[in-house]
């Protein structure tokens, strides 16, 4: 196919003859000029893309979600954190399965350090 653009106007051969309902383009060659006015000539190849719709089993979705939860927990939580609980909720929209996850973790916000009182100097001991 050929696409021509001059300024804000454009013409695409794909608009006249579209052999496929869904296709993907790959640019083969392009000439782009700015002077004396913006002009672009592009040659591209297109090929058909097959779109399919399949029903997913709940076990398959849950298995994939568990993989993503482990990856997210590894990335988000510190190494010392302990995963206590995870909640997954699934919602189905047209062609989209949305998974919300809530992670409950136990983290150490600080480190244990022994506390010792500072020793008083001789001067501080004699002069209260």
Number of C-alpha atoms within 10 A of each C-alpha: 16 15 16 18 15 15 11 7 8 12 13 13 11 13 9 8 9 12 11 13 9 12 14 10 11 10 12 10 11 13 10 13 11 10 7 6 9 12 17 16 16 16 14 13 13 16 12 12 11 9 8 5 6 6 6 9 8 9 9 10 13 15 11 10 17 15 11 13 19 11 11 13 18 12 10 9 15 12 10 9 14 14 13 9 10 13 10 13 10 13 9 9 7 5 9 8 11 11 13 11 16 11 14 12 15 12 13 11 7 6 6 7 6 5 6 6 5 6 8 9 8 8 8 9 9 8 6 5
